[in-house]
Amino acid sequence: MNEVRCLNCLKRFEVQPKAEEAACPNCETQYRISWPRPDQPKIRGSI
Ligand SMILES: [Zn+2]
């Protein structure tokens, strides 16, 4: 599951595979995404 936890609203949401940016569908905060592993996205910070 390519999911991250939003740092703003703490809800989990799915990230497209290998995406470098993603927006939380709940609060619309945009994040930069990194991939420590191919199946594990991680939020690097807000845009
Ligand atoms: Zn959010």
N, CA, C, O and the ligand as a Tripos MOL2 file, in Angstrom:
@<TRIPOS>MOLECULE
protein
  189   187    48     0     0
PROTEIN
NO_CHARGES

@<TRIPOS>ATOM
      1 N           0.8440   -1.1860    0.0000 N.3       1 MET1
      2 CA          0.0000    0.0000    0.0000 C.3       1 MET1
      3 C           0.8820    1.2390    0.0000 C.2       1 MET1
      4 O           1.6700    1.4500    0.9220 O.2       1 MET1
      5 N           0.7460    2.0480   -1.0290 N.am      2 ASN2
      6 CA          1.5390    3.2660   -1.1220 C.3       2 ASN2
      7 C           0.8380    4.3950   -0.3810 C.2       2 ASN2
      8 O           0.2600    5.2990   -0.9850 O.2       2 ASN2
      9 N           0.9030    4.3210    0.9290 N.am      3 GLU3
     10 CA          0.1980    5.3240    1.7120 C.3       3 GLU3
     11 C           1.1470    6.0960    2.6140 C.2       3 GLU3
     12 O           2.1500    5.5690    3.0940 O.2       3 GLU3
     13 N           0.8050    7.3490    2.8290 N.am      4 VAL4
     14 CA          1.5210    8.1790    3.7980 C.3       4 VAL4
     15 C           0.4960    8.7880    4.7400 C.2       4 VAL4
     16 O          -0.6980    8.8380    4.4440 O.2       4 VAL4
     17 N           0.9900    9.2460    5.8710 N.am      5 ARG5
     18 CA          0.1020    9.9180    6.8220 C.3       5 ARG5
     19 C           0.3270   11.4250    6.7200 C.2       5 ARG5
     20 O           1.4430   11.9210    6.8760 O.2       5 ARG5
     21 N          -0.7460   12.1200    6.4580 N.am      6 CYS6
     22 CA         -0.6620   13.5720    6.3280 C.3       6 CYS6
     23 C          -0.1740   14.1870    7.6320 C.2       6 CYS6
     24 O          -0.6690   13.8550    8.7100 O.2       6 CYS6
     25 N           0.8050   15.0880    7.5250 N.am      7 LEU7
     26 CA          1.3630   15.7130    8.7250 C.3       7 LEU7
     27 C           0.4430   16.7970    9.2740 C.2       7 LEU7
     28 O           0.5830   17.2340   10.4170 O.2       7 LEU7
     29 N          -0.4850   17.2160    8.4500 N.am      8 ASN8
     30 CA         -1.3870   18.2900    8.8540 C.3       8 ASN8
     31 C          -2.6420   17.7440    9.5360 C.2       8 ASN8
     32 O          -2.9770   18.1630   10.6440 O.2       8 ASN8
     33 N          -3.3410   16.8060    8.8750 N.am      9 CYS9
     34 CA         -4.6060   16.3130    9.4150 C.3       9 CYS9
     35 C          -4.4990   14.8790    9.9270 C.2       9 CYS9
     36 O          -5.4520   14.3460   10.4950 O.2       9 CYS9
     37 N          -3.3340   14.2530    9.7260 N.am     10 LEU10
     38 CA         -3.0300   12.9150   10.2410 C.3      10 LEU10
     39 C          -3.8320   11.7850    9.5900 C.2      10 LEU10
     40 O          -3.8160   10.6500   10.0670 O.2      10 LEU10
     41 N          -4.5210   12.1000    8.5180 N.am     11 LYS11
     42 CA         -5.2040   11.0340    7.8000 C.3      11 LYS11
     43 C          -4.2470   10.3950    6.8030 C.2      11 LYS11
     44 O          -3.3510   11.0510    6.2730 O.2      11 LYS11
     45 N          -4.4500    9.1080    6.5580 N.am     12 ARG12
     46 CA         -3.6170    8.4070    5.5890 C.3      12 ARG12
     47 C          -4.2220    8.5570    4.2000 C.2      12 ARG12
     48 O          -5.4420    8.5500    4.0310 O.2      12 ARG12
     49 N          -3.3430    8.6940    3.2080 N.am     13 PHE13
     50 CA         -3.8350    8.7370    1.8340 C.3      13 PHE13
     51 C          -2.8320    8.0600    0.9110 C.2      13 PHE13
     52 O          -1.6460    7.9340    1.2170 O.2      13 PHE13
     53 N          -3.3570    7.6310   -0.2290 N.am     14 GLU14
     54 CA         -2.5460    6.8770   -1.1760 C.3      14 GLU14
     55 C          -1.7650    7.8190   -2.0830 C.2      14 GLU14
     56 O          -2.2640    8.8690   -2.4880 O.2      14 GLU14
     57 N          -0.5300    7.4280   -2.3950 N.am     15 VAL15
     58 CA          0.3340    8.1810   -3.2920 C.3      15 VAL15
     59 C           0.5530    7.3530   -4.5500 C.2      15 VAL15
     60 O           0.7590    6.1420   -4.4750 O.2      15 VAL15
     61 N           0.5080    8.0050   -5.7000 N.am     16 GLN16
     62 CA          0.7720    7.2940   -6.9410 C.3      16 GLN16
     63 C           2.2080    6.7670   -6.9280 C.2      16 GLN16
     64 O           3.1100    7.4460   -6.4380 O.2      16 GLN16
     65 N           2.4270    5.5590   -7.4640 N.am     17 PRO17
     66 CA          3.7730    4.9870   -7.4520 C.3      17 PRO17
     67 C           4.8110    5.9270   -8.0490 C.2      17 PRO17
     68 O           4.6370    6.4500   -9.1500 O.2      17 PRO17
     69 N           5.8900    6.1320   -7.3070 N.am     18 LYS18
     70 CA          7.0350    6.9400   -7.7070 C.3      18 LYS18
     71 C           6.7250    8.4250   -7.8790 C.2      18 LYS18
     72 O           7.5190    9.1710   -8.4510 O.2      18 LYS18
     73 N           5.5670    8.8450   -7.3800 N.am     19 ALA19
     74 CA          5.2430   10.2720   -7.4540 C.3      19 ALA19
     75 C           6.2220   11.0640   -6.5890 C.2      19 ALA19
     76 O           6.6240   10.6110   -5.5170 O.2      19 ALA19
     77 N           6.6000   12.2540   -7.0660 N.am     20 GLU20
     78 CA          7.4970   13.1040   -6.2850 C.3      20 GLU20
     79 C           6.7350   14.1590   -5.5020 C.2      20 GLU20
     80 O           7.2700   14.8030   -4.6000 O.2      20 GLU20
     81 N           5.4730   14.3160   -5.8700 N.am     21 GLU21
     82 CA          4.6170   15.2410   -5.1370 C.3      21 GLU21
     83 C           3.2610   14.5890   -4.9420 C.2      21 GLU21
     84 O           2.8230   13.7820   -5.7620 O.2      21 GLU21
     85 N           2.5990   14.9470   -3.8450 N.am     22 ALA22
     86 CA          1.2540   14.4410   -3.5980 C.3      22 ALA22
     87 C           0.5100   15.4370   -2.7300 C.2      22 ALA22
     88 O           1.1050   16.1540   -1.9260 O.2      22 ALA22
     89 N          -0.8060   15.4670   -2.9080 N.am     23 ALA23
     90 CA         -1.6410   16.3510   -2.1100 C.3      23 ALA23
     91 C          -2.6090   15.5100   -1.2960 C.2      23 ALA23
     92 O          -3.2040   14.5550   -1.7960 O.2      23 ALA23
     93 N          -2.7530   15.8820   -0.0440 N.am     24 CYS24
     94 CA         -3.7200   15.1970    0.8110 C.3      24 CYS24
     95 C          -5.1340   15.5040    0.3180 C.2      24 CYS24
     96 O          -5.4930   16.6730    0.1740 O.2      24 CYS24
     97 N          -5.9450   14.4700    0.0570 N.am     25 PRO25
     98 CA         -7.3040   14.7220   -0.4190 C.3      25 PRO25
     99 C          -8.2050   15.2840    0.6660 C.2      25 PRO25
    100 O          -9.2690   15.8270    0.3690 O.2      25 PRO25
    101 N          -7.7970   15.1620    1.8980 N.am     26 ASN26
    102 CA         -8.6390   15.6420    2.9940 C.3      26 ASN26
    103 C          -8.4450   17.1370    3.2640 C.2      26 ASN26
    104 O          -9.4190   17.8820    3.3690 O.2      26 ASN26
    105 N          -7.1870   17.5710    3.3750 N.am     27 CYS27
    106 CA         -6.9210   18.9760    3.7170 C.3      27 CYS27
    107 C          -6.2110   19.7280    2.5920 C.2      27 CYS27
    108 O          -5.9920   20.9350    2.6890 O.2      27 CYS27
    109 N          -5.8470   19.0020    1.5120 N.am     28 GLU28
    110 CA         -5.2500   19.5970    0.3050 C.3      28 GLU28
    111 C          -3.8590   20.1630    0.5290 C.2      28 GLU28
    112 O          -3.3760   20.9430   -0.2910 O.2      28 GLU28
    113 N          -3.2110   19.7930    1.6100 N.am     29 THR29
    114 CA         -1.8130   20.1700    1.8000 C.3      29 THR29
    115 C          -0.9530   19.3900    0.8120 C.2      29 THR29
    116 O          -1.1400   18.1870    0.6330 O.2      29 THR29
    117 N          -0.0070   20.0840    0.1710 N.am     30 GLN30
    118 CA          0.8510   19.4230   -0.8090 C.3      30 GLN30
    119 C           2.1940   19.0750   -0.1900 C.2      30 GLN30
    120 O           2.7640   19.8490    0.5780 O.2      30 GLN30
    121 N           2.6880   17.8880   -0.5430 N.am     31 TYR31
    122 CA          3.9370   17.3810    0.0190 C.3      31 TYR31
    123 C           4.8850   16.9050   -1.0570 C.2      31 TYR31
    124 O           4.4740   16.4650   -2.1310 O.2      31 TYR31
    125 N           6.1620   17.0040   -0.7430 N.am     32 ARG32
    126 CA          7.1760   16.3370   -1.5500 C.3      32 ARG32
    127 C           7.3320   14.9180   -1.0030 C.2      32 ARG32
    128 O           7.3520   14.7030    0.2090 O.2      32 ARG32
    129 N           7.4400   13.9690   -1.9090 N.am     33 ILE33
    130 CA          7.4910   12.5590   -1.5320 C.3      33 ILE33
    131 C           8.8320   11.9640   -1.9250 C.2      33 ILE33
    132 O           9.3430   12.2210   -3.0150 O.2      33 ILE33
    133 N           9.3990   11.1640   -1.0250 N.am     34 SER34
    134 CA         10.5790   10.3730   -1.3800 C.3      34 SER34
    135 C          10.2380    8.9020   -1.1830 C.2      34 SER34
    136 O           9.2560    8.5580   -0.5250 O.2      34 SER34
    137 N          11.0680    8.0420   -1.7630 N.am     35 TRP35
    138 CA         10.7940    6.6070   -1.7500 C.3      35 TRP35
    139 C          12.0080    5.8520   -1.2020 C.2      35 TRP35
    140 O          12.8720    5.4260   -1.9690 O.2      35 TRP35
    141 N          12.0740    5.6880    0.1090 N.am     36 PRO36
    142 CA         13.1760    4.9090    0.7080 C.3      36 PRO36
    143 C          13.1980    3.4790    0.1690 C.2      36 PRO36
    144 O          14.2610    2.8790    0.0130 O.2      36 PRO36
    145 N          12.0220    2.9500   -0.1080 N.am     37 ARG37
    146 CA         11.8830    1.6570   -0.7740 C.3      37 ARG37
    147 C          10.8390    1.8500   -1.8740 C.2      37 ARG37
    148 O          10.0140    2.7600   -1.7960 O.2      37 ARG37
    149 N          10.8760    0.9810   -2.9130 N.am     38 PRO38
    150 CA          9.9400    1.1670   -4.0340 C.3      38 PRO38
    151 C           8.4710    1.1050   -3.6220 C.2      38 PRO38
    152 O           7.6040    1.6470   -4.3070 O.2      38 PRO38
    153 N           8.1980    0.4460   -2.5060 N.am     39 ASP39
    154 CA          6.8000    0.3050   -2.0900 C.3      39 ASP39
    155 C           6.4850    1.1130   -0.8310 C.2      39 ASP39
    156 O           5.4770    0.8780   -0.1650 O.2      39 ASP39
    157 N           7.3620    2.0680   -0.5150 N.am     40 GLN40
    158 CA          7.1690    2.7960    0.7320 C.3      40 GLN40
    159 C           7.4290    4.2870    0.5470 C.2      40 GLN40
    160 O           8.5690    4.7360    0.6650 O.2      40 GLN40
    161 N           6.3860    5.0520    0.2610 N.am     41 PRO41
    162 CA          6.5730    6.5020    0.1430 C.3      41 PRO41
    163 C           6.7600    7.1510    1.5060 C.2      41 PRO41
    164 O           6.2950    6.6440    2.5270 O.2      41 PRO41
    165 N           7.4550    8.2840    1.4970 N.am     42 LYS42
    166 CA          7.6800    9.0070    2.7350 C.3      42 LYS42
    167 C           7.5790   10.5020    2.4460 C.2      42 LYS42
    168 O           8.0970   10.9880    1.4400 O.2      42 LYS42
    169 N           6.9110   11.2170    3.3320 N.am     43 ILE43
    170 CA          6.7960   12.6690    3.1650 C.3      43 ILE43
    171 C           8.1100   13.3230    3.5600 C.2      43 ILE43
    172 O           8.6180   13.1200    4.6630 O.2      43 ILE43
    173 N           8.6570   14.1230    2.6260 N.am     44 ARG44
    174 CA          9.9100   14.8390    2.8970 C.3      44 ARG44
    175 C           9.6370   16.2160    3.4610 C.2      44 ARG44
    176 O          10.4340   16.7570    4.2280 O.2      44 ARG44
    177 N           8.4980   16.7800    3.0720 N.am     45 GLY45
    178 CA          8.1730   18.1070    3.5650 C.3      45 GLY45
    179 C           7.0610   18.6910    2.7300 C.2      45 GLY45
    180 O           6.6730   18.1250    1.7080 O.2      45 GLY45
    181 N           6.5510   19.8240    3.1640 N.am     46 SER46
    182 CA          5.4750   20.4550    2.4280 C.3      46 SER46
    183 C           6.0570   21.2900    1.2920 C.2      46 SER46
    184 O           7.2130   21.7080    1.3520 O.2      46 SER46
    185 N           5.2660   21.5270    0.2760 N.am     47 ILE47
    186 CA          5.6960   22.3040   -0.8870 C.3      47 ILE47
    187 C           5.3590   23.7750   -0.6510 C.2      47 ILE47
    188 O           5.6340   24.6170   -1.5060 O.2      47 ILE47
    189 ZN         -4.2740   16.2100    5.2690 Zn       48 ZN48
@<TRIPOS>BOND
     1     1     2 1
     2     2     3 1
     3     3     4 2
     4     3     5 am
     5     5     6 1
     6     6     7 1
     7     7     8 2
     8     7     9 am
     9     9    10 1
    10    10    11 1
    11    11    12 2
    12    11    13 am
    13    13    14 1
    14    14    15 1
    15    15    16 2
    16    15    17 am
    17    17    18 1
    18    18    19 1
    19    19    20 2
    20    19    21 am
    21    21    22 1
    22    22    23 1
    23    23    24 2
    24    23    25 am
    25    25    26 1
    26    26    27 1
    27    27    28 2
    28    27    29 am
    29    29    30 1
    30    30    31 1
    31    31    32 2
    32    31    33 am
    33    33    34 1
    34    34    35 1
    35    35    36 2
    36    35    37 am
    37    37    38 1
    38    38    39 1
    39    39    40 2
    40    39    41 am
    41    41    42 1
    42    42    43 1
    43    43    44 2
    44    43    45 am
    45    45    46 1
    46    46    47 1
    47    47    48 2
    48    47    49 am
    49    49    50 1
    50    50    51 1
    51    51    52 2
    52    51    53 am
    53    53    54 1
    54    54    55 1
    55    55    56 2
    56    55    57 am
    57    57    58 1
    58    58    59 1
    59    59    60 2
    60    59    61 am
    61    61    62 1
    62    62    63 1
    63    63    64 2
    64    63    65 am
    65    65    66 1
    66    66    67 1
    67    67    68 2
    68    67    69 am
    69    69    70 1
    70    70    71 1
    71    71    72 2
    72    71    73 am
    73    73    74 1
    74    74    75 1
    75    75    76 2
    76    75    77 am
    77    77    78 1
    78    78    79 1
    79    79    80 2
    80    79    81 am
    81    81    82 1
    82    82    83 1
    83    83    84 2
    84    83    85 am
    85    85    86 1
    86    86    87 1
    87    87    88 2
    88    87    89 am
    89    89    90 1
    90    90    91 1
    91    91    92 2
    92    91    93 am
    93    93    94 1
    94    94    95 1
    95    95    96 2
    96    95    97 am
    97    97    98 1
    98    98    99 1
    99    99   100 2
   100    99   101 am
   101   101   102 1
   102   102   103 1
   103   103   104 2
   104   103   105 am
   105   105   106 1
   106   106   107 1
   107   107   108 2
   108   107   109 am
   109   109   110 1
   110   110   111 1
   111   111   112 2
   112   111   113 am
   113   113   114 1
   114   114   115 1
   115   115   116 2
   116   115   117 am
   117   117   118 1
   118   118   119 1
   119   119   120 2
   120   119   121 am
   121   121   122 1
   122   122   123 1
   123   123   124 2
   124   123   125 am
   125   125   126 1
   126   126   127 1
   127   127   128 2
   128   127   129 am
   129   129   130 1
   130   130   131 1
   131   131   132 2
   132   131   133 am
   133   133   134 1
   134   134   135 1
   135   135   136 2
   136   135   137 am
   137   137   138 1
   138   138   139 1
   139   139   140 2
   140   139   141 am
   141   141   142 1
   142   142   143 1
   143   143   144 2
   144   143   145 am
   145   145   146 1
   146   146   147 1
   147   147   148 2
   148   147   149 am
   149   149   150 1
   150   150   151 1
   151   151   152 2
   152   151   153 am
   153   153   154 1
   154   154   155 1
   155   155   156 2
   156   155   157 am
   157   157   158 1
   158   158   159 1
   159   159   160 2
   160   159   161 am
   161   161   162 1
   162   162   163 1
   163   163   164 2
   164   163   165 am
   165   165   166 1
   166   166   167 1
   167   167   168 2
   168   167   169 am
   169   169   170 1
   170   170   171 1
   171   171   172 2
   172   171   173 am
   173   173   174 1
   174   174   175 1
   175   175   176 2
   176   175   177 am
   177   177   178 1
   178   178   179 1
   179   179   180 2
   180   179   181 am
   181   181   182 1
   182   182   183 1
   183   183   184 2
   184   183   185 am
   185   185   186 1
   186   186   187 1
   187   187   188 2
@<TRIPOS>SUBSTRUCTURE
     1 MET1         2 RESIDUE 1 A MET
     2 ASN2         6 RESIDUE 1 A ASN
     3 GLU3        10 RESIDUE 1 A GLU
     4 VAL4        14 RESIDUE 1 A VAL
     5 ARG5        18 RESIDUE 1 A ARG
     6 CYS6        22 RESIDUE 1 A CYS
     7 LEU7        26 RESIDUE 1 A LEU
     8 ASN8        30 RESIDUE 1 A ASN
     9 CYS9        34 RESIDUE 1 A CYS
    10 LEU10       38 RESIDUE 1 A LEU
    11 LYS11       42 RESIDUE 1 A LYS
    12 ARG12       46 RESIDUE 1 A ARG
    13 PHE13       50 RESIDUE 1 A PHE
    14 GLU14       54 RESIDUE 1 A GLU
    15 VAL15       58 RESIDUE 1 A VAL
    16 GLN16       62 RESIDUE 1 A GLN
    17 PRO17       66 RESIDUE 1 A PRO
    18 LYS18       70 RESIDUE 1 A LYS
    19 ALA19       74 RESIDUE 1 A ALA
    20 GLU20       78 RESIDUE 1 A GLU
    21 GLU21       82 RESIDUE 1 A GLU
    22 ALA22       86 RESIDUE 1 A ALA
    23 ALA23       90 RESIDUE 1 A ALA
    24 CYS24       94 RESIDUE 1 A CYS
    25 PRO25       98 RESIDUE 1 A PRO
    26 ASN26      102 RESIDUE 1 A ASN
    27 CYS27      106 RESIDUE 1 A CYS
    28 GLU28      110 RESIDUE 1 A GLU
    29 THR29      114 RESIDUE 1 A THR
    30 GLN30      118 RESIDUE 1 A GLN
    31 TYR31      122 RESIDUE 1 A TYR
    32 ARG32      126 RESIDUE 1 A ARG
    33 ILE33      130 RESIDUE 1 A ILE
    34 SER34      134 RESIDUE 1 A SER
    35 TRP35      138 RESIDUE 1 A TRP
    36 PRO36      142 RESIDUE 1 A PRO
    37 ARG37      146 RESIDUE 1 A ARG
    38 PRO38      150 RESIDUE 1 A PRO
    39 ASP39      154 RESIDUE 1 A ASP
    40 GLN40      158 RESIDUE 1 A GLN
    41 PRO41      162 RESIDUE 1 A PRO
    42 LYS42      166 RESIDUE 1 A LYS
    43 ILE43      170 RESIDUE 1 A ILE
    44 ARG44      174 RESIDUE 1 A ARG
    45 GLY45      178 RESIDUE 1 A GLY
    46 SER46      182 RESIDUE 1 A SER
    47 ILE47      186 RESIDUE 1 A ILE
    48 ZN48       189 GROUP 0 **** ****
